[in-house]
Amino acid sequence: MCSELEYENQAFVEQLSNDGLTIMARGLGVEKVFLRFMRLYCDPQNLVLVVNTTNAEEGYFLEELHSGEQVQQLPTLITNEVNVKQREQLYLHGGVVFVSKRILVVDILSKRCPVDKVSGLLVYNAHRVVESSTVAFILRLYRQANKEGFIKAFTDTPELFSNGFCKFEHVMKSLYLKNAYLWPRFHATVGTSLSKHTADVVELRQQMTPNMTAIQIAVMDIMNVCLNELKSSVPSIDADVLTLDIALHKSFDHIIRMQLEPVWNQLSSKLRQLLVDLRKLKSLLYCLIQHDAVTFYYNLQTLSISNCNYQSPSSQSAWMFLDAANTLLVKAYERVYGKKTESLRNIKDVHLEGATPEENPKWHLLSVVLNEINTANKCGNTLIVVNDQKTCYQLKEYLCKGGSFLLQKQYERFFGSNNASLAKRRKLDSGGSKPTLKSETKATECFQEENEISVGDYILTPDVCIERKSVSDLFGSLNSGRLYNQVTAMNRHYKRPMLLIELSQEKTFSLQGISANRDSSQIGSEKLVLLTLHFPCLRILWCHSSQAATDLFKEIKLEQLEPNSESIMDLRESCEVDSSFLASAKDFILKVPGVNTRNYRLLMEKCKDFQEVITYDTHDLIQNLRVVNGTLIWNFLHYELLV
């Protein structure tokens, strides 16, 4: 194990003495300080929960603890593969426990995790802990039940604390912490520690090929056009931000998103598409200098074909019709196949034969440098640092098997079967995410029992059913017709159906977009009006957060009866059976005297249509539906109207 640097020891000691949030500059090794705390608490006498880590980070920490100094008890990992009884035992065994946020919320609420016996929580990636996050909810539950346990938080992403209004204050409040320990690179202790281990740096610059230079210029011209369009369409954006130099910066997307956050829900689809286009163009520039010619050409071809397949003009990328786009397509083609004279606007018609892709010039430079190193130091090892896993794989293939082999392999991978891979399209339909509100409501005892319901999202009373929608899911379900079906089901089974629209605390909301075009939000608002006209009993509720929704639920439930779990389960079974029946036919048959929710299914199964019911005599109806109901049905169907 490597010895700790002076600033790492100091960061450990100050966090150990007083709980707080340790914020380190990226690359200073916050993971080493975090690992040291884990090593300290790997003892069955403690129960320390580690939250907010990714799978990769968990793997790294576990590997370091396995290979480093021996600890008394190695950490345990709780995933969805661990059943309830095993989780209870793991908590009781103590030590350090990695547990996912969703599992921990459920275990705390269901009393499986002994919160009062937890020694403390280690929170990683603390910059992600905001008021509405699951981790913040976990910390709130923890502090309500345990006033003595520690909370120690760590992050190496300080730049995100400058975004938004009072972001740092909100994070500290959500973490229940008062102390913050800052470790920038210009910290005196950090500078002293790093100055003892300086390195000689030699910077080499590699010129791009003429085709790569032409592609880079074309992409930057297109980005300029998109930035000017965005500047003229949204005057509220700071004009100094909408420059090419800043747009090429890694944080540009986040800066723009923060400036547009208050009016994000009012942006037209055309403006949102501009932002998407800028991200795609930046990714093309990255791919140009980082990856091979075949990969770049494939990515560009995929973008072009996807753009042609969009049915809505507002979803298409307008930059594809610029002259610079044609230059981009031509030069990308020439990097793989050589010179091509005709225009390539319709890139789907290109015949992919006779490819001679050019190598990335950085590869040759790397080979030269490695040869020099091997000549000067034959016994040493050389570490090559790359930006991502794909680049690592490509360099390994290049150094082991050569550039020609790698490019041929890439070509066969992308274009080996007549572009079959380009024809594949995947669609992702995701409904609104609802775990946070469910946890909030259960924690505040809005629900006495938890049942899997088939109609709506929340049953508050025997008469009140609520369907919850986020803003994005609202317009999506309105346009797809899903919300109409959901409200129809609620209106059929409950006297007071309600639609809860949950807004974001950081965004304004408007049913009218900024653009005058008839985009999806405008069409969605018209359908929302039609929905209220079609269902007069439907009530629409608005709230700005999960906590506000919980308070609203409390008011609705005030002095009201609790929902009956048996009736909810009966309704679920009824809905499963009713899927084979036409809803309108069911509604009609239920209007007949003698037919009720208990016997209508039997009647609909026995009879092909309503005409067959009319042919039944009293005996048949009584035999199937009992005396009272059978008599009522027969009398109703054979009652003589006096004219």
N, C-alpha and C positions, 0 to 999 in steps of 0.2 A: 504493500500500500504506500502511495506517495505521501510524504510529509506535507502537512498543511502549511500554507503561506501565512504570513503574519496577519494580513487582513481577514483571512478565512477564520483564524482563531479568534480574532476580535469580534467578528460577526457572530460566531457561535456563542461566545461568552455573553454578549449583550442580549441576545435573544433568549438565552437560557435563564438569565437573571430576571428579565422582565418580558412578558409576552408582548409580541408586536408583529408588525409587518416588515420583513426584510426585503428591500428592493435593491437589486444589484444590476449593474450594467450587463448587457448581454455578453457572454463569453468570460465573465469573471469567475464562474463556477458556483452558481447558487445551488446546483445539484449536489456538490460536495458537502456544503453546509447542511443541506436537507438530509443527505445520507448519514451524516454524523449524528444527527438527532435520532434517526431511525435506529442506528446502531446502539445508541444510548438506551432506548426504550425497548429493545428486544429482550424483554424479561417477563416471565409469566406473572410476576407481581403487578405488572402494569397492564392496562388495556388501552392502547393508543390506536385511534382510527386514522387512516390516511385517505384523504378524499381529493377529488379533482385531478387525478393523474390519468394519463392516457395509457393504453395497453403497452405502447413502446416504452414509456417512462417506467411503468411497473416492471417490465422485463429487465430494463437496465438496472434498477435498484436491486432487484432480487439477484441478478447475476453478480453485482458488486458485493453484496452481502455474503453470497455463497463463496466467492473467490477470495475475499479479504480476510481480515481478522475474525477468528471464531467468535460467534455470539451465543448467548445462552439459549435462545429460541429463535429460529428463523421466522420471518413474517409469513402470515398465511394470506391467501388470496380468495376472496369470496366473489364468485360470479353467478350467473343464472343457472349454471350446472350444479350448484350446491343446493340441496334441498333445505327445507325449513328447519328440520331437526338438526341437521349438520351445522347450519348457521348458528343456531342457539348454542351448540357445543363449542364452536370455534370462538364465539364471544366469551364464553366462560373460561376457556383455556388461557386467555390473556395474551400478552405480547403485542406486537404490531400487526394490524389487520388492514390489508387493502380491500376496500369495498366500493362498489359502484354507487353512484348517487341515488339511482332509483331504488336499488335494493335496500340501501340504508334508510331512506325515507319510510319505506314500507315496514321495515323491521322496528324502527323507532315508534311509529304510530301503533303497531300491533304489539308493542311491549316485548318483542323478541330480543331486542338489544337492550341490555341493562344500562341505560344512559347514566343513571346515578352512580354507577361503578366505573364509568369511563374516566381514565386518568387525563386524557386530553385529545385534541384533534390537531393533526398536521395537515395544513391546507397548501397544496401546490397550485401553481398558476393562479395566484390570488387576484390578478388583474381581471379575471373573468367573473369574479363574484360580485354581482350587482343585486339590487334589491329584489328583482323578480326571478333570480336564478334559483335552481334547486339547492345549491350549496348554501345560499343565504337562508333558505327555509330550514335546512338541516341544522345550521348554527343557531337559529332561533329556538328550535325545539330542544337543542342541547343545552342552551343557556337557561331555558325555562325550567329544566329538570335538574341541572347540575350547575351550581354557582361557583364551585371550587376548581373544576378542571381547567386545564390550560388550553389556549388556542394560539398556535404559532403558524404564521402564514409567510409564504415565500413567492417571489416572482423575479424574473429577469427581463421583463418587458415594460420598462418605465415609461416609454413614449406613449403608451395607451392611457396613462393617467392624465394626460393633457387634453384629451378629447372630451367634448361635451361640457356641460355645466356642473362644476363641483364634482367631477368624477372621483377624484381622490377621496374627498369627504364621504361620498356615498359608499365607496368600497370599504373604507374604515368602519363606517357605521354598520354595514352588513356583516363585517367580520367580528364585530363587538370588540374592537381593539382601540387603544388610545396612543400607542407608541408606534413610530415608524422609524426604521433604520435604513438610511440611504447610503449606497455604496457606488458612486459614480467612478469613472475611470480617473478623474482628476482629484479624487480623494488622496490626501497626503500619504496615508498608509498604503493604499493601493499602488500609488506611484513608486514609493520606496521598494515595495515587494517586487514589482515587475521590472524595475530598473536593474535588479540584480541578475536578471535572466534575459538580457537583450539578444537579439538575433540580427545577423547580417542579411539584408534584403537586397536582392537583385531583381529589378523589374524588366521584363522583356515584353515588347509590343509586337504583335503579329498583324500584318496588313491583311485585309480581307481580299477575296478574289473580286474581279470586276463585276461578275454577276451578283455577288453578295452585296457589294456597294450599291449597285443599282436597285436591288430589292430594299435595302435599308432606306435609301432616299425616297422610294415610292411609298413605303409604309409611313414614313414620317410626313410626307405630303398629305396622305389620306388622314392621318391623325390631326393635322392642322385644320383640314376642312371640317372634321367632326367637332373640334374644339371651337371653331368660329360659329358653327351652327348652334352649339350648346350655349355659347356666350350670348347670341342674339335671341335665343328662345327663353332663357332664364336669366333675366337681368339681376336677380337677387344674388347670384354667385359672384364672389370676388373675382374681378377681371384679372387680377395679378396671378391668380391660381391657374387660370385657363391658358397657360403657355406650354409650349412643347417641352421645355426644359423640366418643368415641374411634372408634366404628364408622364414623363419617362421615369420619374421617381417611383420607388416601390410603394410609398405611402399615399400616392395620388388618389387612388380609389377610395381610401378611407377619408381623406380630406374632403373630397367632393361629396361623399355620402353624408358626412357630418354637416356640411353646409346645406344639403338638401333635406336633411332629416325632418325639419319642421313642416315641409310641404311635400314629403315623399308620396303620400297617398293621393296627392292632387296632380302628380305628374302624368302626362299622357304616355301612352305606350310608345309613341315615337321618340320622346325624350329618354325614356328608359332604355330603348333600343340603342340610342347613341352611346349611353354609358356602357352597355354591353359590348358594343363595337370597339370602344376604346380599350376595354380589357382584352378583347380578342386580338387586336392589333399589337398591343404590348406583348402578348404571349407569342405572337409571330416573330417579333424582334428578338425575344429571348431564344426561341427555337432556332432562329437563323444562326446565331453565334455559338449556341451551346450544343446543338445536335447536328446530325448529318443531313445531306441534301435530300435524301429519300423521305426521311421523316418530315422535313419541312414541306416538301411537295404534297405529301399525303395529307397533312393537317390543313394546308391551304385548299386542297381539292375537297376535303370534307366540308369546310366552311362554305365553299361555293355551291356544292350540291345541296347542303342544308338550306341555304338561302333561297335556292330555286324551288324547294319543296314547300316553303311557307305559303299558305293560302292568303293570309292577311297581309296587305301591303305594309301595314304599320309594324309587322314583325320582320320585314325584310331589311337587310342592310343596304342603305342607299349608296355606300361607298363602292360597292361592287360594280357600279355603272360609271365610275370615273376613269379617265384615261390612265391615271396612276395605277389603278387596279389592273388594267390590261398589261401594263409594264411589269407589274408584280407577277402576274400569271405567266407571262412569256419567259421572264428571267428564271422563275422557279422551275419551269419546264426545261429550260436550257441547262440548268445545273444537273439535271438527271439524264436528258436525252441528246444534248447538243443543240445546235442552232435550229430555230423554227421561225419561219418568216411570217406566216399568216396569223391573223388575230385569234386569240384564244379565249374570247369572252365565254363561249359555250365549252367549258372545259370537260364536259361529260363525253364529248365526241373524240377525245384524244386516244390514239391507239398506243398502248403501252408496250412497245417492242424496241429492241436494240438499245437498251439503257446503258449508259456509261457515266454513272454518277461521279461528281467531283468530290474529293475528300475535303473534310474540314481542315483548313490550313493550320489550325492549332495542333492538330495531331502530329504533323511533321515536326513542328517546333518542339513538342514534348519529347519526341523520339531523339532529337538532337541533344536536348538537355540531359536526358537519361543516359545517353552514350557518354557524354562528358563526365557525368557523375560516376558511372561505372569504371571509366578509365582512371579517374582520380582516386576513387575509394572502392576497391573491388569487394571488400569484406562487409561493408555497411549495408543497412537497409534504407530504402527510400519511401517516404510517405507522400502520396499524392492526394491532395484535398480537392474534392469536387463539390458541386452545388447540390446535386440530387442523385438518386439511385440510378436513374436511367443513364446519366452521364457516366457514372461509375461502371455500369455494365458495358457501355459502348467502349470505354477506354480499355477495359480488361480484354474485350474481344479484339480490339485493334492491336494492342501490344502483344497478345498471344498468337493471333492468327492473321493479322495484317488488315489493311484498309479495304482491299478488294473483297476479301471474304466477308467482312462485316457489312459492306454496302450491298453485296449480293444477297446476303441473308435478310437484310432489311427490305430489300426490293421484293423478295419472294414472300415475305411476311405480309406486306401491304398490298401487293399487286399480283400475287401468284395465281389467283383464281378468278381472273376476269373482273376484278373490282367487286367481288361479291361482298367483301367486308364493307364497302362504301354504301351498299344498298340497305344495310341493316339500320334500323332506327329503333330507338327505345323511348318509350314514354313513361313518365313517372307521375302518378296521380297520388298526391299526398293530401290527406285531409288535415284539419286543424289539429295542432298538438295540444293535448288537454291534461297532462299529468299534474302541472303546477296547481291549477285551480282545484282539481280533485283532492290533492293533498291538503290545500288550504282549508277547504270546506270540511274535510274529515277532522282536521286538527281543531277546528272551532266547533265541532260537534253539530254541524248542520245536518249530518246524516247519522241516524242511529245504527243503520245496517248498510252493508255494501252488497249490492246485487248487480248482476249483469243484466242490463235492461235493453230492450229491443226498440223502444220508442223514446226519442229524445236523448239528452245527455244526463239530465238531473230530474228526479222526481222529488219535489219538495213536500207536497201534500197530496192527498187522494185526488185533488182536482187540478193541481199545478204541475205542468211538465215543461221543461226548459230545454231548448236546443241552443247550444253555444257555438258562436262563430267568431273567428278572428277576422280582421278586415279583408285580408287576402283570400281567405277561405269563403267569405261571404259572397264576393263577386264571382268567384269560381263556381260555387254551388248554385248561385242564381242563374248563371249562364248555361250551366249543364243541366238544370232542371232537378238536381238532387235536393235542393232546399224545398222545392214545391212538394216533392214526395214526402219529405220529412215532416213538413207542416201539415200535410194531409193526414198523415198517421197520427200526429199529436191531436189534431182537431177531431178525429174520429173517436179517440179513446179518452180524452180529457176535456173538462169544461173550460179550463183556462190555459190554453197553450201560449207559450212565450218564446220569443227569440231574443237571446242575449248577444249583443255585439260588443266584443271586448276590444277597446282601442289601445294604442300604445301610449305610454305616458310621455314619450319624447317626440311624438308626431302629432301634427294637426290632422283632422279628418274632415273630408268633404266628399259629398256624393257627386260633385261636379269637378271634372279634371281641369287642369290649367289650360290645356289645348281646347280649341273649339271643335275639334274633330269628334266624331261619334265613336269614342274608344270604348273599351270594355267597361270602365267605371260608369260612363254615362248610360250605356245600355243596361248595366246592372241596376242603376238607380231607378230606371223606368220599370224594370221587372219587380223591384222591391215595392213600388207603388201598386202595381197590379196584384202583388201578393197580398197586400193589406186590404185591397178592395175585394179580393176573392175570399179572404178569410177575415170577416169583421171581428171575430173573437180574438184574433191574434194580437198580442201585446208585444211591442218592441222595447227592449231595455238596452241602455247604453252604460258602459262603465269603462274607466281608464286603466284598471289594473285588476289582478286577481284578488287582491285584498278588498278592493271596492266591490267586486262581485260577491265576495263572501259576506260583507256587511249587508248588501242588498238581499241576499238569500235569507239572512237572519230576519230582516224586516218582513219579508214575504211569509216566513214560517211563524211569525209571532202569533201566539194564541191559536194556531191552526193544528189540526190533527196530523199525526205522523202517517206517512204512506204505509200501506199494508204490503209486506213483503210477499205474502201468498198471492195477492192479486197481481203484483208485478210479475211473478213467475208464471201465473196463469196467462197473463197477457203475452209474455214471451213465447209460451207454447202455442198460444192462439195465432200469433204472427207467423210462427214457423209453419203451422198447418195452413194458414190463410194464403200463403204464397202461391198455392195452386188455384186459388179462387180469384175471380175478377173482383176488385174492390167495389166497383159500382154495383155489381150483382149482389154482393154481400149487404151493402147499404140498403138496397131495395128490399131484399127478403126480410131484413130486420124490422122493416116498417109494418109487416103483416102481423095483426094481432095473434098471439099464441106463439110467435117465433121470438126467441131470445138468444142471448149470447151462449147459452148452454146447449141449445138444441139445433141452432141453424146449420152447423156443420153436418150433422146427421141428415138433415133434410136435403142439403145441397149434394151430399154424396149419394143419396138414394135416388134422386130425381135428375134426369138429364137436363130439363129446362122447366120453366114455370108452368108451361102448358100441361106437363105431365102431372104437376101437383094438383091442377084443377080436376084432372080425371080421377083422382083418388076419392074413394068413398070414406065415410066417417070411420069405419072399422080399420082401414089401412092407416089413417092418420093417428088414430088412438093407439094402435099397436106400436107405432114407431115413436110417437111423441107424447104418450100418456093421455088420459081422458080429457083433462081440462084444456091443455094446449091444442090437442087434435080437434076438439069440438069448436074452439075459438077460430081456428084456421078454416074449418069447413064452413062454419056459419058466415065468416067474412067473405069467402070466395063465392058462396051461393046466395048471398043476400040479394033480394029483389028490390031494385030501385023503383020508386013510384015516380012516374013521369007526369 
